[in-house]
Amino acid sequence: MTAAEKAPERQGADRLAAVLAHFERAGFTRHEPKLLQPAGVFLDRSGEDFRGHLYLTTDASGAELCLRPEYTIPVCLDYLAAPQAGRAAAFAYGGSIFRAPMHGAAGEGEFLQAGIESFGREDREAADAEILGAALDAARAAGAGDLAVRIGDAGLVGAFLDGLDLPPVWRRRVEKGHARGQSLSQIFTPPQRNGAEKAGVLAALTKADPADARRLVEDLLSIAGITAVGGRSAAEIAERFLDQATLAEGAGISPEKRALAEAFFVVEGAPDIASAALRRLAEDAKLDLAAALDRFDTRASFIAARGLDLDAMVFSASFARQLDYYSGFVFEARQAASSEPVIGGGRYDRLLKTLGATADIPAVGAAVWIDRLARAAEARGAA
């Protein structure tokens, strides 16, 4: 390999070292999880479709393992296995992650990533600001310069949906659609019915009392001798049928509720301007968003106190990162005109309980993509 061919690899290692050095100076303890991780923990959260992105193997016992596809979950698992689990701790990490390109796609499967995770801090808004500030400062130290920051708030979205009081199936549909970046028109468009017979059954179910409809479906399944399908019980199948009926009819979504959702998710701008707009919306609609917006404003104050230009950041009520474990503040930072984030992260207080903790543990983190950071540095002419 020539010196010229080695240069990009060397530059990537140098930028990774610069980011990690900054994190360690900021008080984050270096921790590097194992390369081999249990595959099931990722498939349980991302679904079987994610299997195509994993580099898989099995051990002598037949347990399925994979090269780590990301850092957050492995760091969480190591934290929970350590004596300080449940107490405040802050970690930095950096190295290779592995995600195979999907079938037919080009590209390599190994990427350099660095990041930080903060666990157990009850002063959530201050921790959010610290993570954002530390990630931006580290990227800047590695040559990225100023990045365009976009922020969102899954906790605020949750508080709004609480006030909107949607049927559970529609609440889940809105939450999942929001996390996936779908538009409201996509979310609120009823799914198409498959077949006239099924359409007739679904239409009939929407006109019945929910308890009576559930018993009817369970009785029909019992008469047909069906007790379970695909691991679901008759009761779960009945519930799924009722969910489909509710979605197909658009039941529970009045024009007023849809208009209110559209007004909420279109809010975008500098954090202080967005906060004022959301407070007006909440007052006009008689929604109790005071606590969520107070947390929003407190976080903004901590961000500004760190010397970050709050007015240059953009809050968007519709912005979400495409991972369903985020429960609060979320953010991405990009080079101007870039389609890929250099930094991404957010708060995920509920994740650790799903990984084995006995209760939710406050947690927030950020990842820095070293290859994208290099491109951002090159775009501004940095060495």
C-alpha positions, 0 to 999 in steps of 0.5 A: 500500500502506497503512502497516498493510499494510507493517508485517508486511513491515517487521517481517520485514525488521527481524527478519532484520536482527537475526538477521544482526547477531547472527550477524556478532557471533558471528563468522560471515561474511556470504555470499549465494548467487545467487538462480538455482541449478542445479535438478539438484543439488536434484532429485538429492537430493530426487527428481523429486517435489520438482520441483513445489516449484521455480520453474524456468527454462532459460538459453540453453544449455538448462540447467535453473535454479531460484530457490533453494529453500533455502540450505545446498546453495548455500552448500556449492557456493560454499564448495567453489568458493572458495580456502578449500575444505577449511579451517575457515570459517563463514558467515551468510546471510539473504534469500528462498527460494522453494518453490511450494505443491503443486498445490491448496495455498494459500500464498505461495512466497517465505519469509524465512530466515536461517542459519549454516554451519560447515565444516572443523572437526575439533572436531565436538562443540564446533562442534555446540554453537556452531551450536545456541547461536548459532541460539538466541541469534539467535532470542532477540535477534529476539524469539522468547524461550525455545524448546523444543529437541528433539535427535537423533543420526543418527550414534548411530542409525547405530552402533546399526544397525551393531551390529544387523547387518541385511541391507543392504536392511533397513538402508536401509529402517530408515534411510529410514523413520527419516529420514521419521519413520515408526514402527517398525511401518510400517518393519517391515511387509513390503510387499504383493506385487503379483499371485500370479505375482510373489508366487510368484517372490519366495517362491522366491527367498528360499529359494535361495542369494543368488548362485544367486537372482541368477544365476537372475533374470539368466538369466531376463532374458537369455532374455527379451531384457531387458538394461536397464529404466528405466536399470537393468542386468540385474544391478541389476534382479536385485538389486532383485528380491532386495531385494523378496523379502527385504522381502516375507518379512521375512528377516533381522529376528528377533523379538529384533532387532525388540525391540531396535530398539523398545527403542532408538527409544523412548528419550527424555528429557533428554540425560544420562538418555537417555545412561544408558538407552542405555548400559544397553541397549547393555550388556545387548544386548552392542552397542558404542555406547561411542564414539558415546555418548562423542561424545554426552556430549561434545557435551552438555558443550559445550552446557551450557558455553555456558550453555544449559539442557541439562535443558530439552532433549529427546533422542529416539532416534526424532527425525530431520529429513526430509533424508537428508544428515544424518550426526550431531547434529540439532535443532529448536526450537519455540515451545510448542504450535507445529507448525512449527520456528522453528529447524532444523539439524544435522551433514552431514559427507557432503554436500560429497563428493556435491557435488564435494569429494574427501573428506568435510568436517566441516559443521554448520549451522542455519536460522532461519525468519523468518516463524515467528520472528515468530509465536513473538514475537507469541505471547509478546507481543514487539514 
